[in-house]
Amino acid sequence: MSEPAEQSTATAEQPADLPAAPRRRTLGTRLRHFRARVRGNPRANTAWRLGIGIVGTLVLALGIIAIPYPGPGWLIVFAGLGILATEFTWAGRLLRFARRHYDRWMAWVNRQNIVVKVLLGLLTCAVVLATLWLLGAFYLVAKLVGLGAWTWLQSPIA
């Protein structure tokens, strides 16, 4: 009766001469290891944080400019804050704050009457038209279609 017990223990053991299966690291693990190596070098860490700061600020500024226009303005803002939040704790706090208030604003707008929604849409349209006028886009298009005499379309700042 002791013979089957010996067989079961012998099959459970692996020979020591077989190599272990290679470990596959996920992309997230590799990125964490890379970032840890960069943190270990003060110059590389400063350069990394500076690069993240520049890229995140550019994306954030593009998002702020795009907010009143049709498209993903707020998504770009949140992406810029997310980039900055990978290295700066203040950006993480600002991201949570902005996201919380954006969600509250959208919930409030969704509860409103259609008249309020239309007025908000008209306000957004007025902001878009005003910025296009201030940037000189209307006069540029007017000149292209032969209406260059309409000088009232010229931007006061351009």
C-alpha positions, 0 to 999 in steps of 0.5 A, a space after each residue: 500500500 505504500 507503493 502508490 503513495 511513493 508514485 504520487 510524490 515522485 510525479 509531483 516533483 519536477 526535475 531540477 534540470 528543467 529551466 523555469 518558464 520565462 516570465 512575461 512582464 506586462 507593459 504596465 510592469 515594464 513602464 513602472 520599472 523604466 520609471 523607477 530607473 529614471 527616478 534613480 538618476 536625478 538628471 533624467 528625473 528632472 528631464 522626465 518631469 520637465 518633458 511631462 510638464 511641457 507636454 501636459 501643459 500644451 495638451 491642457 492649453 489646447 483643451 482649454 482653447 477647444 472647450 467652446 468649440 464643437 468637439 472633445 474640448 473637456 476630454 482634451 482638458 482632462 487628458 492634459 490634467 491626466 498627463 500632468 497628474 502622472 508626475 505632479 500631485 497638484 494636477 491630480 487634485 485639480 483633475 479630481 476637482 475639475 471632474 467632480 464639478 464638470 459632472 455636477 454641471 452636466 447633471 444640472 444641465 440635464 435636469 433643466 428645461 429645454 429653454 435653459 438648454 437652448 439658451 446655453 447652446 446660444 451662449 456657446 454659439 456666441 462665444 464661438 462666433 466672438 472668438 472667430 471674429 477676434 481671431 480674424 477668421 470671418 474677414 479672411 473668409 470674406 476676402 477669399 469669397 470676394 467680400 473684402 470690402 466688408 471691413 466690419 468683419 475685421 478683427 479689432 485685435 489682428 
